Amino acid sequence: MFRGLVAGQYVPRRSFVHGLDPRTKILASLALITVIFLVGDFPGYGVLAALVIASIAASWLPILAVLRGLRPILFLVVLTFLLQVFLGGHDDGTVLWGGGPFVVTREGVREGAFVAVRLLILVTSTSLLTLTTSPMDLTEGLERLLRPFRRVGVPAHELAMMMTIALRFVPTLIDETEKIMKAQMARGAELQSGNLFQRARAMIPILVPLFVSAFRRADELALAMEARCYRGGEGRTRMRQLRFGAGDLFAAFTVTAVGALAVWWGRVS
């Protein structure tokens, strides 16, 4: 059920994208998220899709493996598409099918496909950040980006640490969920049959031990950090210092240029 989810799973490689400064990849991801919601038509998304595919190729990640990671969100993509198609409210559009209170219009299908493509590009582009950045680099990059806000009371190190720990625990919780589901099915639990409400009720015996396990792991992590004399970011040094290089400038220029082209092309087409 949850197998194949790639969020939070770092894949080590010696590629151009892996070698970029984590701050560059974080800012590029934020810029892409902004551009995705500014693009107004399919040609713009075609430009962004080309950039995402090129980034996957430059990171030496198997494209099929990245696409398999989209399987857990396919239900959400299909549901979003159907809701937009049947409930889009295009009463004055070109009717393709009409049955009772539900009317399918050409404009509704187009907007449903538009939202589905937006969601797929959004998930794929953001997952590249965690696929190509180790948790330690991600923590340091977030902390360095948030450091200027410490003057107004923002706990930069603590926020970066919490976000990275949350990402790190995603694969662990997925594995734990798989084990609990197999244990419940071995005891005769029906998790894959029945209607939507029956399946939701069948998830309760899974969620309770999952929450207990998550709190237990969090307590063990806190004890381990205290045993290693962890006292926050004050006075801590770094073995590897972050520095921007020529590759970071090239990546920043490419993302900026492609993002501007996508917004422009999507609006004028």
PyMOL commands that set and color helices and strands:
alter all, ss='L'
color gray80, all
select helices_A, chain A and resi 22-38+42-58+63-68+71-87+106-132+135-152+156-186+196-202+204-227+246-268
alter helices_A, ss='H'
color red, helices_A
select strands_A, chain A and resi 95-99+102-105
alter strands_A, ss='S'
color yellow, strands_A
deselect
rebuild
show_as cartoon
